[in-house]
């Protein structure tokens, strides 16, 4: 087995994504200075990177080739002067930050997640272009650290892929913390002069010491010569795969961001295992199912989701929810804001009598990123959604909010019962 990479092993998540961003958020919540927070980030990144280095993999029997590869034929890559051919190939080259078409931007020293954590000096002010998970998380962290923060989102709300009331909760929290959140707003030009950025937002001008671009991702396919491998991409450059992650070329698979299925590190981990198992176990295929992959945004409050939202749910679905304020652990912690929402469709035989089949969930509040895993387990195991109501949990714990929500599928609880899905936008 050979692994070819021209970048540090661990990729975006370890060095410029999940690990440093969550480390920065935690440090900011603990009252650290910017310098202390960045030192903490470096320490955590170093510790985690040491567990997935080339040396570690080589001890496991993997032939690590630390250089760039390009395809020269089907299932054959050139790595320096070598040619490496295999019966099975998995492409997992990931993605990189997209650069929006803003006049003047490319001529400025803007930041992306790839350069953000290289900063040695705390900017007194920062404009963040994009109101997705990256923009919201880093925006909160920088505001907690003392910078003036402006988040500019072209859409009508932050976190547009999540439930609307989850977006509302995060927006209200950021604004209460002093973040200038501008919705339905376009950055028309950016210039850099006398060590400051001049950002045109509609008819307004905002001056800041730094600009962070967080407006999506583009695929890392340039230079791979995928045409030599017989691998087809869509018009945007993402590799096309079937549900078993096989590309247009038999024996060649793709996993992670490069497929554009779900741009999450744990989704890439799942895809990698599915692709490897299918490739290496003749006669067996393992499908990637994106609807059972959870996602969490570690803002205050946290927002976590899996599967369908209410707007996507079929009309015969039933929605059960409970406010976080009904959870005694949340009240004790002084964090009563948020909710747990569970969506189930009728089972083939039992219909809704056993709660149905869980097809979606959203949790907003403290520890939402942990609580969503209860829903993930139910969906992965194929258990009836009613198991969430039947399972006894330690009292008082955060997870009892999931039990309270699920109970509403069976009877009116604390004055609330399950309902049809609403079509919120």
Phi, psi and omega per residue, in radians:
X1 nan 2.311 3.139
X2 -2.150 2.487 3.060
X3 -2.129 2.114 -3.121
X4 -1.929 2.201 3.135
X5 -2.678 2.376 3.085
X6 -1.790 0.166 3.115
X7 -2.187 2.820 3.120
X8 -0.973 2.373 -3.116
X9 -1.167 2.453 -3.029
X10 2.013 -0.542 2.989
X11 1.174 -2.780 -3.040
X12 -0.990 -0.764 -3.059
X13 -1.037 -0.793 -3.079
X14 -1.254 -0.734 -2.954
X15 -1.773 -0.541 -3.051
X16 -2.382 0.130 -3.062
X17 -2.177 -1.997 -2.986
X18 -0.986 -0.854 -3.028
X19 -1.129 -0.930 3.140
X20 -1.174 -0.633 -3.112
X21 -1.159 -0.751 3.125
X22 -1.223 -0.570 3.074
X23 -1.134 -0.701 3.126
X24 -1.160 -0.762 3.126
X25 -1.056 -0.810 -3.133
X26 -1.083 -0.749 3.138
X27 -1.122 -0.680 -3.137
X28 -1.161 -0.626 3.126
X29 -1.245 -0.413 3.136
X30 -1.541 0.086 3.052
X31 1.454 0.292 3.132
X32 -1.256 2.747 2.976
X33 -1.325 2.965 3.124
X34 -1.034 -0.781 -3.131
X35 -1.095 -0.785 3.114
X36 -1.095 -0.699 -3.140
X37 -1.120 -0.760 3.138
X38 -1.181 -0.591 3.062
X39 -1.151 -0.683 3.085
X40 -1.104 -0.745 3.100
X41 -1.001 -0.861 -3.112
X42 -1.064 -0.684 -3.132
X43 -1.148 -0.777 -3.130
X44 -1.170 -0.769 3.124
X45 -1.038 -0.775 -3.140
X46 -1.074 -0.719 -3.124
X47 -1.151 -0.756 -3.111
X48 -1.277 -0.692 3.131
X49 -1.080 -0.545 -3.113
X50 -1.173 -0.304 -3.134
X51 -1.576 -0.117 -3.093
X52 -2.322 0.522 -3.110
X53 -1.366 2.984 3.087
X54 -1.053 -0.663 -3.132
X55 -1.107 -0.734 3.125
X56 -1.088 -0.790 -3.126
X57 -1.170 -0.654 3.113
X58 -1.112 -0.605 3.092
X59 -1.166 -0.378 3.094
X60 -1.553 0.046 3.085
X61 1.645 0.190 -3.141
X62 -1.574 2.320 3.067
X63 -1.469 1.742 -3.106
X64 -1.574 2.114 3.135
X65 -1.944 1.889 -3.012
X66 -1.606 1.302 3.079
X67 -2.798 3.085 -3.124
X68 -1.514 2.547 3.121
X69 -2.048 2.645 2.972
X70 -2.494 2.535 -3.110
X71 -1.301 2.400 3.056
X72 -2.044 -0.214 3.110
X73 -2.941 3.103 3.117
X74 -1.043 2.149 3.113
X75 0.971 0.533 3.090
X76 -2.353 2.240 3.124
X77 -2.128 2.621 3.012
X78 -1.694 2.234 3.072
X79 -2.238 1.715 -3.007
X80 1.146 -2.214 3.140
X81 -1.579 -0.028 -3.099
X82 -1.609 2.764 2.939
X83 -2.128 2.242 -3.131
X84 -2.081 2.143 3.135
X85 -2.089 2.433 3.135
X86 -2.439 2.731 3.074
X87 -1.213 -0.540 -3.124
X88 -2.315 2.453 3.137
X89 -2.322 2.408 3.029
X90 -2.079 2.184 3.103
X91 -1.708 2.145 -3.106
X92 -2.507 1.036 -3.052
X93 -1.563 -0.051 2.980
X94 1.289 -2.711 -3.085
X95 -2.459 3.036 3.109
X96 -2.444 2.875 -3.103
X97 -1.060 2.431 3.051
X98 -1.458 2.544 3.112
X99 -1.848 1.958 -3.106
X100 -1.226 2.724 -3.108
X101 -1.379 1.251 3.138
X102 -1.855 2.221 -3.108
X103 -1.003 2.234 3.072
X104 1.493 -0.222 -3.033
X105 -1.048 -0.790 -3.043
X106 -1.132 -0.268 3.138
X107 -1.654 0.141 -3.095
X108 -2.012 2.796 3.095
X109 -1.496 0.995 -3.130
X110 -1.207 2.848 3.104
X111 -1.870 2.632 2.876
X112 -2.221 -3.135 3.093
X113 -1.060 -0.400 -3.118
X114 -1.309 -0.399 -3.131
X115 -1.995 -0.236 -3.045
X116 -0.973 -0.755 -3.022
X117 -1.464 0.094 3.024
X118 -1.573 -0.092 -3.094
X119 -1.096 2.347 3.081
X120 -1.772 -0.330 -3.059
X121 -2.173 2.359 3.129
X122 -1.324 2.146 3.065
X123 -1.228 2.420 3.113
X124 -1.219 -0.429 3.128
X125 -2.597 2.627 -3.128
X126 -2.583 2.365 3.010
X127 -1.785 2.218 3.130
X128 -1.899 2.092 3.132
X129 -1.646 1.878 -3.115
X130 2.108 2.211 -3.110
X131 -1.933 0.650 3.045
X132 -1.543 -2.893 -3.118
X133 -0.971 -0.770 -3.122
X134 -1.105 -0.851 -3.124
X135 -1.073 -0.744 -3.113
X136 -1.207 -0.768 -3.121
X137 -1.143 -0.875 -3.109
X138 -1.235 -0.521 3.072
X139 -1.108 -0.797 3.100
X140 -1.105 -0.778 -3.120
X141 -1.051 -0.793 -3.115
X142 -1.182 -0.604 3.089
X143 -1.173 -0.731 3.100
X144 -1.073 -0.571 3.140
X145 -1.399 -0.112 3.012
X146 1.943 -0.034 3.123
X147 -1.399 2.620 2.972
X148 -1.377 2.252 -3.007
X149 -2.157 2.312 3.001
X150 -2.129 2.165 3.073
X151 -1.891 2.183 -3.124
X152 -1.967 2.087 -3.122
X153 -2.149 2.223 -3.118
X154 -1.257 -0.469 3.128
X155 -1.395 3.102 -3.081
X156 -1.395 -0.170 3.120
X157 -2.705 2.775 3.017
X158 -1.254 2.796 3.051
X159 0.816 1.009 -2.984
X160 -1.137 -0.314 -3.135
X161 -1.510 -0.057 -3.111
X162 -1.792 3.047 3.102
X163 -1.032 2.467 -3.111
X164 -0.984 -0.679 -3.128
X165 -1.288 -0.365 2.994
X166 -1.217 -0.741 3.080
X167 -1.052 -0.739 -3.134
X168 -1.069 -0.720 -3.131
X169 -1.113 -0.760 -3.133
X170 -1.194 -0.721 3.125
X171 -1.060 -0.796 3.140
X172 -1.094 -0.693 3.140
X173 -1.152 -0.775 3.133
X174 -1.098 -0.769 3.138
X175 -1.142 -0.672 3.108
X176 -1.116 -0.485 3.136
X177 -1.457 -0.123 3.095
X178 1.814 0.151 3.098
X179 -1.391 2.320 3.081
X180 -1.477 1.765 -3.113
X181 -1.722 2.119 -3.128
X182 -2.036 1.954 -3.115
X183 -1.735 2.776 -3.112
X184 0.866 0.741 -3.079
X185 -2.211 2.489 3.136
X186 -2.028 2.368 2.967
X187 -1.479 2.034 -3.059
X188 -1.647 -0.469 3.096
X189 -2.780 2.675 3.078
X190 -2.401 2.260 3.075
X191 -2.254 2.724 3.128
X192 -2.174 2.083 -3.104
X193 -2.562 2.393 3.120
X194 0.882 0.840 3.048
X195 1.116 0.396 3.037
X196 -2.468 2.694 3.100
X197 -1.585 2.450 3.011
X198 -1.977 1.919 -3.014
X199 -1.918 2.109 3.092
X200 -1.615 2.064 3.129
X201 -2.065 1.706 -3.010
X202 1.083 -2.151 3.122
X203 -1.626 0.025 -3.078
X204 -1.761 2.729 3.075
X205 -2.124 2.243 3.063
X206 -2.107 2.273 3.086
X207 -1.817 2.358 -3.121
X208 -2.582 2.842 3.140
X209 -1.450 -0.397 -3.124
X210 -2.524 2.723 3.038
X211 -2.296 2.256 3.070
X212 -1.950 2.175 3.098
X213 -1.708 2.081 -3.117
X214 -2.400 1.135 -3.009
X215 -2.032 0.498 3.074
X216 2.003 -2.990 -3.007
X217 -2.337 2.737 3.011
X218 -2.240 2.692 -3.026
X219 -1.315 2.557 3.040
X220 -1.574 1.287 3.110
X221 -1.995 -0.214 -3.104
X222 -1.058 2.307 3.082
X223 1.469 -0.086 3.133
X224 -1.370 -0.323 -3.082
X225 0.957 0.926 -3.106
X226 -1.078 -0.457 3.113
X227 -1.078 -0.542 3.101
X228 -1.205 -0.417 -3.128
X229 -1.624 -0.080 -3.101
X230 1.313 0.359 -3.095
X231 -1.707 2.178 -3.098
X232 -1.684 2.543 3.104
X233 -2.075 2.850 3.026
X234 -1.417 3.081 -3.073
X235 -1.041 -0.401 3.119
X236 -1.546 -0.091 3.094
X237 1.740 -0.029 3.095
X238 -1.328 2.465 -3.128
X239 -1.278 2.289 3.111
X240 -1.440 2.323 3.087
X241 -2.361 2.846 2.964
X242 -1.600 -3.017 -3.061
X243 -1.172 -0.318 3.094
X244 -1.676 0.199 3.052
X245 1.194 0.333 3.044
X246 -1.463 2.412 3.115
X247 -1.450 -2.990 3.120
X248 -1.184 -0.254 3.118
X249 -1.818 2.109 3.141
X250 -1.030 2.315 -3.134
X251 1.599 -0.078 3.112
X252 -2.071 2.231 -3.070
X253 -2.114 2.896 3.079
X254 -2.405 2.572 -3.106
X255 -2.555 2.657 3.078
X256 1.510 -2.788 -3.055
X257 -0.934 -0.573 -3.034
X258 -1.045 -0.335 3.122
X259 -1.555 -0.260 -3.087
X260 1.111 0.281 3.123
X261 -1.216 -1.111 3.115
X262 -2.542 2.037 -3.070
X263 -1.545 1.274 -3.116
X264 -2.415 2.498 -3.084
X265 -1.109 -0.687 3.141
X266 -1.271 -0.463 3.023
X267 -1.194 -0.709 3.096
X268 -1.094 -0.686 3.092
X269 -1.059 -0.798 3.109
X270 -1.091 -0.790 3.140
X271 -1.092 -0.709 3.136
X272 -1.046 -0.768 3.128
X273 -1.178 -0.748 3.131
X274 -1.063 -0.801 -3.125
X275 -1.122 -0.752 -3.123
X276 -1.146 -0.758 -3.136
X277 -1.109 -0.763 3.133
X278 -1.122 -0.717 -3.109
X279 -1.176 -0.628 -2.970
X280 -1.787 -0.074 3.137
X281 -2.047 1.566 -3.079
X282 -0.937 2.360 3.099
X283 1.483 -0.035 -3.138
X284 -2.189 2.488 3.134
X285 -2.270 2.475 -3.121
X286 -2.167 2.062 -3.051
X287 -1.536 2.547 3.006
X288 -1.583 2.212 -3.112
X289 -2.045 1.747 -3.050
X290 -1.154 -0.479 -3.082
X291 -1.200 -0.182 3.099
X292 -1.920 0.385 3.078
X293 -1.764 2.048 3.140
X294 -1.357 2.788 3.064
X295 -2.424 2.450 3.136
X296 -2.327 2.483 3.026
X297 -2.021 2.162 -2.947
X298 -1.676 0.846 3.021
X299 -1.466 -3.040 2.998
X300 -2.036 1.885 0.032
X301 -1.358 2.822 3.019
X302 -1.227 2.644 3.074
X303 -2.249 2.246 3.129
X304 -2.383 2.539 -3.089
X305 -2.584 2.785 3.028
X306 -2.678 2.506 3.081
X307 1.214 -2.447 -3.000
X308 -1.545 2.654 2.941
X309 -1.573 3.023 3.115
X310 -1.034 -0.717 -3.104
X311 -1.111 -0.444 -3.120
X312 -1.620 -0.219 -3.025
X313 -1.278 2.574 3.074
X314 -1.169 2.754 -3.051
X315 -1.146 -0.386 3.139
X316 -1.585 0.147 3.074
X317 -1.301 2.823 3.076
X318 -2.182 2.348 -3.086
X319 -1.937 2.199 3.101
X320 -2.102 2.305 -3.111
X321 -2.552 2.770 3.090
X322 -2.461 2.471 3.074
X323 -1.286 2.549 3.101
X324 -1.099 -0.452 3.136
X325 -1.173 -0.257 3.074
X326 -1.469 -0.066 -3.106
X327 -1.686 2.108 -3.056
X328 -1.112 -0.540 3.124
X329 -1.198 -0.675 3.105
X330 -1.146 -0.692 3.108
X331 -1.131 -0.749 3.138
X332 -1.102 -0.585 -3.124
X333 -1.473 -0.061 -3.108
X334 1.211 0.529 -3.115
X335 -2.307 1.131 -3.040
X336 -1.479 -0.012 -3.088
X337 -1.394 2.481 3.057
X338 2.068 -3.009 -3.081
X339 -2.838 2.882 2.973
X340 -2.116 2.211 -3.105
X341 -2.175 2.225 -3.101
X342 -2.123 2.359 -3.111
X343 -2.134 2.220 -3.127
X344 -2.266 2.496 3.017
X345 -1.770 2.776 -3.141
X346 -1.175 2.480 3.038
X347 -1.275 2.805 -3.090
X348 -1.084 -0.681 -3.090
X349 -1.860 -0.851 -3.034
X350 -1.438 -0.183 -3.072
X351 0.950 -2.137 -3.133
X352 -1.766 0.127 -3.046
X353 -1.132 -0.541 3.103
X354 -1.811 0.359 -3.115
X355 1.658 -0.305 -3.097
X356 1.497 -2.873 3.123
X357 -1.893 2.180 -3.104
X358 -1.175 2.185 -3.139
X359 -2.128 -0.056 3.115
X360 -3.030 2.705 3.091
X361 -2.751 2.567 3.014
X362 -2.374 2.344 3.061
X363 -2.199 2.274 3.076
X364 -2.150 2.230 3.137
X365 2.477 3.140 3.124
X366 -1.083 2.363 3.133
X367 1.180 0.350 3.098
X368 -1.034 -0.613 3.138
X369 -1.113 -0.417 3.060
X370 -1.527 -0.735 -3.063
X371 -1.128 -0.562 -3.099
X372 -1.108 -0.363 -3.124
X373 -1.209 -0.376 3.024
X374 -1.104 -0.784 3.116
X375 -1.140 -0.688 3.136
X376 -1.059 -0.703 -3.139
X377 -1.148 -0.750 3.119
X378 -1.077 -0.776 -3.112
X379 -1.184 -0.680 -3.125
X380 -1.225 -0.639 -3.090
X381 -1.450 -0.247 -3.114
X382 1.320 0.294 -3.127
X383 -1.269 2.734 3.026
X384 -1.086 2.491 -3.118
X385 -1.064 -0.466 3.141
X386 -1.077 -0.302 3.094
X387 -1.058 -0.469 3.100
X388 -1.135 -0.553 3.101
X389 -1.413 -0.579 -3.060
X390 -1.376 -0.449 -3.042
X391 -1.249 2.216 3.120
X392 -1.452 2.287 -3.139
X393 -2.032 2.738 3.091
X394 -1.100 2.468 3.125
X395 -1.964 2.421 -0.163
X396 -1.573 2.226 3.095
X397 -2.294 2.777 -3.124
X398 -1.066 -0.600 -3.004
X399 -1.221 -0.210 3.117
X400 -1.145 -0.310 3.075
X401 -1.146 -0.534 3.081
X402 -1.185 -0.681 3.116
X403 -1.165 -0.734 3.137
X404 -1.121 -0.708 3.107
X405 -1.105 -0.843 -3.081
X406 -1.120 -0.522 -3.140
X407 -1.050 -0.466 -3.086
X408 -1.237 -0.218 3.012
X409 -1.198 -0.402 -2.992
X410 -1.865 -0.502 -3.141
X411 -2.876 2.924 3.078
X412 -1.229 2.212 -3.082
X413 -2.247 2.159 -3.098
X414 0.924 0.650 3.065
X415 1.468 0.070 -3.105
X416 -2.233 2.520 3.076
X417 -2.302 2.949 3.109
X418 -1.108 2.740 -3.065
X419 -2.507 2.920 3.026
X420 -1.202 2.802 3.114
X421 -1.189 2.488 3.027
X422 -1.630 2.661 -3.121
X423 -1.793 1.134 3.120
X424 -1.301 2.573 3.119
X425 -2.102 nan nan
